[in-house]
Amino acid sequence: MRESLHSYMKVGIVHFMAYPQTPTGEGPIVETVRRIAEDDFFSAIEITTVKDPKVREHVARILEESHLVVGYGAQPILLTRKLNLNAFEQVERANAVQAVKEAVDEAYALGAEALAVLSGPDPGERRGEAMQLLVQSLTEICTYARSKGNIKVILETFDQKVDKRCLIGPHTDAVQVAAAVRKVDPGFGLMLDLSHLPLQGETPREALQVAKDHLAHIHIGNCVKKEGHPAYGDQHPRFGIEGGENDVPQVVEFLRELFHIGYLGEGRRPIVAFEVKPLPGESSEMVIAGAKRTLVEAWSQV
């Protein structure tokens, strides 16, 4: 592609993965958000909880000043606290919904336009019942989010059998959930992540064709399926890592499919965000730079 990739997408990055000291809401959040804000390669950033209200205010000022599009990831909150939006126990499910509502409040304070969640664990034979409960939880969250402002709620799909072992899961199931939630909130959508596709056992064409009418957000990254590898599973290692599933050729294929379904196209600039994480001993800055080089190289081949 001869035209600039920035003419077709707003490139984003998941801050709390690129800087793995920060997902709990503590650590060098201000310094690392500033590094991204000062890099004009990026038009968007995804952040998660910031525990200290003063730090949160500081981050909000940086984000506003830098004119970045802001998304909020509630996935770390749900995962670290083992909260389940499709739990069969009503109190357990209510606790998960309440935690996401609190995340909505924080997202609003940080100027976020969207908030992402994930489903709880896959319960196996009771999958259908769990999907109905997930729809109930998501509908309640969407109603709350709309009452606070124009914050879009997004469900990210994960693997069902390898690492996260989430209910959602296969994109056919994700579309069923999205269609049900959209009866209440037409703005609800799905997030599809190139990093997860090898773990989900789906090709970009298969997943995107199924999810295209409900697609709201895109992540690109890498994963490792080889057991015993230090980055095995859903760890989002750098592109090009030995034993990894995704590098330039896979990003090329993915971008072509995004054009094919109309997510990317003339006059559109949706967000395509990196989700990459340094392994112990690796540099966040070098992993981020490597991701940028990977996208630029892939773009030249689309």
C-alpha positions as CSV (number, residue, x, y, z in Angstrom):
1,M,0.0,0.0,0.0
2,R,1.5,3.3,-1.1
3,E,-0.6,5.6,1.0
4,S,0.2,6.2,4.6
5,L,-1.2,3.6,7.0
6,H,-2.3,6.5,9.2
7,S,-4.7,7.5,6.4
8,Y,-6.6,4.3,7.0
9,M,-6.4,3.7,10.7
10,K,-5.7,5.2,14.1
11,V,-2.9,3.2,15.5
12,G,-3.3,2.4,19.2
13,I,-1.5,0.5,21.9
14,V,-2.6,-1.3,25.0
15,H,-0.6,0.6,27.7
16,F,-1.0,-1.9,30.5
17,M,0.4,-4.7,28.4
18,A,3.3,-2.8,26.9
19,Y,4.2,-1.8,30.5
20,P,3.5,-4.9,32.6
21,Q,4.3,-3.0,35.8
22,T,1.0,-1.2,35.6
23,P,-2.1,-3.5,35.2
24,T,-2.9,-3.4,38.9
25,G,-3.3,0.4,38.8
26,E,0.0,1.1,40.4
27,G,3.6,1.6,39.2
28,P,5.1,4.1,36.7
29,I,1.7,4.9,35.1
30,V,2.3,8.6,34.6
31,E,5.8,8.2,33.1
32,T,4.8,5.4,30.7
33,V,1.5,7.0,29.6
34,R,3.5,10.2,28.8
35,R,6.0,8.2,26.6
36,I,3.1,7.0,24.5
37,A,1.4,10.4,24.4
38,E,4.6,12.0,23.1
39,D,4.9,9.4,20.3
40,D,2.9,10.8,17.3
41,F,2.9,7.3,15.7
42,F,0.0,6.6,18.1
43,S,-3.5,8.1,17.8
44,A,-5.0,5.9,20.5
45,I,-4.2,4.4,23.9
46,E,-5.9,1.8,26.1
47,I,-5.5,2.1,29.8
48,T,-6.9,0.3,32.8
49,T,-7.5,1.2,36.5
50,V,-5.4,3.9,38.2
51,K,-5.8,3.5,41.9
52,D,-4.6,6.8,43.2
53,P,-7.1,9.6,42.4
54,K,-4.3,12.2,42.1
55,V,-2.4,10.0,39.7
56,R,-5.6,9.4,37.8
57,E,-6.2,13.2,37.4
58,H,-2.6,13.6,36.2
59,V,-3.1,10.8,33.6
60,A,-6.4,12.4,32.5
61,R,-4.6,15.7,31.9
62,I,-1.9,14.0,29.8
63,L,-4.5,12.2,27.7
64,E,-6.5,15.4,27.1
65,E,-3.5,17.5,26.3
66,S,-2.1,14.9,23.8
67,H,-5.4,14.5,21.9
68,L,-5.2,10.7,22.0
69,V,-8.4,8.6,21.6
70,V,-8.8,6.8,24.9
71,G,-10.1,3.3,25.6
72,Y,-10.4,1.6,28.9
73,G,-9.6,-2.1,29.5
74,A,-11.6,-3.7,32.4
75,Q,-10.1,-7.1,31.6
76,P,-7.3,-6.8,34.1
77,I,-9.8,-6.0,36.8
78,L,-11.9,-9.0,36.0
79,L,-8.9,-11.3,35.6
80,T,-6.9,-10.3,38.7
81,R,-9.9,-10.3,41.0
82,K,-11.3,-13.6,39.4
83,L,-14.6,-11.9,38.7
84,N,-17.1,-13.7,36.4
85,L,-19.8,-11.9,34.3
86,N,-21.4,-15.3,33.5
87,A,-21.2,-16.8,37.0
88,F,-24.2,-19.0,37.9
89,E,-24.2,-17.7,41.5
90,Q,-26.1,-14.5,41.5
91,V,-24.0,-12.7,44.2
92,E,-20.8,-13.6,42.4
93,R,-22.2,-12.3,39.1
94,A,-23.5,-9.1,40.8
95,N,-20.0,-8.4,42.2
96,A,-18.5,-8.7,38.7
97,V,-21.1,-6.3,37.3
98,Q,-20.6,-3.8,40.1
99,A,-16.8,-3.9,39.5
100,V,-17.3,-3.1,35.8
101,K,-19.7,-0.3,36.7
102,E,-17.0,1.2,38.9
103,A,-14.6,0.9,35.9
104,V,-17.1,2.8,33.8
105,D,-17.0,5.6,36.3
106,E,-13.2,5.6,36.1
107,A,-13.2,5.4,32.3
108,Y,-15.5,8.4,32.1
109,A,-13.1,10.4,34.4
110,L,-10.2,9.5,32.1
111,G,-12.0,10.6,29.0
112,A,-12.4,7.1,27.5
113,E,-14.8,6.5,24.6
114,A,-15.0,2.8,25.0
115,L,-14.7,0.1,27.7
116,A,-13.7,-3.5,27.1
117,V,-14.6,-6.6,29.1
118,L,-14.2,-10.4,28.7
119,S,-16.5,-13.2,29.6
120,G,-15.9,-15.5,32.6
121,P,-14.6,-19.1,32.5
122,D,-16.2,-21.6,30.1
123,P,-18.5,-23.9,32.1
124,G,-18.6,-26.7,29.5
125,E,-22.0,-28.4,29.3
126,R,-23.9,-25.4,30.8
127,R,-22.5,-23.1,28.1
128,G,-25.9,-22.0,26.8
129,E,-27.1,-21.0,30.3
130,A,-23.9,-19.1,30.9
131,M,-24.3,-17.2,27.6
132,Q,-27.8,-16.0,28.7
133,L,-26.3,-14.8,32.0
134,L,-23.5,-13.0,30.2
135,V,-26.1,-11.2,28.1
136,Q,-27.9,-10.1,31.2
137,S,-24.7,-8.8,32.8
138,L,-23.6,-7.0,29.6
139,T,-27.0,-5.4,29.2
140,E,-26.9,-4.1,32.7
141,I,-23.4,-2.7,32.2
142,C,-24.4,-1.1,28.8
143,T,-27.4,0.6,30.4
144,Y,-25.2,2.0,33.2
145,A,-22.5,3.1,30.7
146,R,-25.1,5.0,28.6
147,S,-26.3,6.8,31.8
148,K,-22.8,8.1,32.4
149,G,-22.1,9.4,28.9
150,N,-21.4,8.1,25.4
151,I,-19.1,5.2,26.5
152,K,-19.3,2.2,24.2
153,V,-19.1,-1.3,25.8
154,I,-17.1,-4.0,23.9
155,L,-16.7,-7.7,24.5
156,E,-13.3,-9.1,23.7
157,T,-13.1,-12.8,22.5
158,F,-10.5,-15.2,24.0
159,D,-9.5,-18.8,23.7
160,Q,-11.8,-21.4,25.2
161,K,-9.4,-24.3,25.6
162,V,-5.7,-23.2,25.9
163,D,-5.0,-20.4,28.4
164,K,-7.8,-18.0,29.4
165,R,-10.4,-20.7,28.7
166,C,-13.2,-18.2,28.5
167,L,-16.9,-18.8,27.6
168,I,-16.5,-16.4,24.7
169,G,-14.8,-18.0,23.0
170,P,-15.7,-18.9,19.5
171,H,-16.9,-16.0,17.3
172,T,-20.1,-17.8,16.4
173,D,-21.0,-17.6,20.1
174,A,-19.7,-14.1,20.4
175,V,-22.1,-12.9,17.6
176,Q,-25.1,-14.6,19.4
177,V,-24.2,-12.6,22.5
178,A,-23.7,-9.4,20.6
179,A,-26.9,-9.7,18.7
180,A,-28.8,-10.1,22.0
181,V,-27.1,-7.2,23.8
182,R,-27.7,-4.9,20.8
183,K,-31.4,-5.2,21.2
184,V,-30.8,-2.9,24.2
185,D,-27.7,-1.1,23.2
186,P,-27.1,-0.9,19.4
187,G,-23.6,0.5,20.0
188,F,-22.4,-2.7,21.7
189,G,-19.7,-4.5,19.8
190,L,-16.9,-7.2,19.7
191,M,-13.2,-6.9,19.9
192,L,-11.2,-9.4,17.8
193,D,-7.5,-9.9,18.5
194,L,-5.0,-11.4,16.0
195,S,-3.0,-12.6,19.0
196,H,-5.9,-14.9,20.1
197,L,-6.8,-16.4,16.7
198,P,-4.2,-19.2,16.7
199,L,-5.3,-20.2,20.3
200,Q,-9.0,-20.0,19.2
201,G,-8.3,-22.3,16.2
202,E,-9.7,-19.8,13.7
203,T,-8.1,-18.1,10.7
204,P,-8.5,-14.4,10.2
205,R,-10.9,-15.0,7.3
206,E,-13.1,-17.3,9.4
207,A,-13.2,-15.1,12.4
208,L,-13.7,-11.8,10.6
209,Q,-16.4,-13.1,8.3
210,V,-18.4,-14.3,11.2
211,A,-17.9,-11.2,13.4
212,K,-17.8,-8.5,10.7
213,D,-21.3,-7.1,11.4
214,H,-20.6,-6.7,15.1
215,L,-16.9,-5.7,15.0
216,A,-16.1,-2.6,17.0
217,H,-12.3,-2.9,17.8
218,I,-9.2,-4.6,16.6
219,H,-6.0,-5.7,18.3
220,I,-2.9,-7.1,16.7
221,G,-0.2,-9.1,18.4
222,N,1.5,-12.5,18.8
223,C,1.1,-15.7,20.8
224,V,2.9,-19.0,21.3
225,K,1.3,-22.4,21.1
226,K,4.4,-24.5,21.9
227,E,4.1,-25.8,25.5
228,G,7.1,-25.1,27.6
229,H,8.0,-21.9,25.8
230,P,8.4,-19.0,28.3
231,A,5.7,-17.1,26.3
232,Y,3.3,-20.0,26.0
233,G,-0.4,-19.1,25.7
234,D,-2.0,-15.7,25.8
235,Q,1.1,-13.7,26.8
236,H,1.3,-11.3,23.8
237,P,5.0,-11.6,23.1
238,R,6.8,-9.4,20.6
239,F,6.4,-10.1,16.9
240,G,9.1,-12.3,15.5
241,I,9.8,-14.2,18.7
242,E,11.1,-17.7,18.0
243,G,8.2,-20.2,18.3
244,G,5.6,-17.4,17.8
245,E,2.6,-17.7,15.6
246,N,2.4,-14.1,14.1
247,D,4.8,-11.9,12.3
248,V,4.8,-9.8,9.2
249,P,3.1,-12.4,6.9
250,Q,0.2,-13.0,9.3
251,V,-0.3,-9.2,9.9
252,V,-0.4,-8.8,6.1
253,E,-3.1,-11.5,5.8
254,F,-5.1,-9.9,8.7
255,L,-5.0,-6.4,7.2
256,R,-6.1,-7.7,3.9
257,E,-9.1,-9.4,5.5
258,L,-9.9,-6.2,7.4
259,F,-10.1,-4.4,4.0
260,H,-12.1,-7.3,2.6
261,I,-14.9,-7.0,5.2
262,G,-14.8,-3.2,5.1
263,Y,-13.4,-2.5,8.6
264,L,-10.6,-0.7,6.8
265,G,-11.4,1.4,3.8
266,E,-11.4,4.7,2.0
267,G,-12.7,7.5,4.3
268,R,-12.5,5.3,7.4
269,R,-10.0,5.5,10.2
270,P,-10.9,2.9,12.9
271,I,-8.6,1.9,15.7
272,V,-6.1,-0.9,15.2
273,A,-4.1,-1.3,18.4
274,F,-1.0,-3.2,19.3
275,E,-1.2,-5.6,22.2
276,V,2.4,-6.6,22.9
277,K,4.2,-7.4,26.2
278,P,7.9,-7.7,26.9
279,L,9.1,-10.9,28.5
280,P,11.2,-10.6,31.7
281,G,14.5,-8.9,30.7
282,E,13.1,-7.3,27.6
283,S,12.6,-3.6,27.0
284,S,9.1,-2.2,26.6
285,E,10.4,0.5,24.3
286,M,12.2,-2.0,22.0
287,V,9.1,-4.3,21.9
288,I,6.9,-1.3,21.0
289,A,9.4,-0.2,18.3
290,G,9.5,-3.7,16.9
291,A,5.7,-3.7,16.7
292,K,5.7,-0.4,14.8
293,R,8.2,-1.8,12.4
294,T,6.2,-4.9,11.9
295,L,3.0,-2.9,11.0
296,V,4.9,-0.6,8.7
297,E,6.5,-3.6,6.9
298,A,3.1,-5.4,6.7
299,W,1.4,-2.3,5.3
300,S,3.9,-2.1,2.5
301,Q,2.8,-5.5,1.4
302,V,-0.9,-5.1,1.6
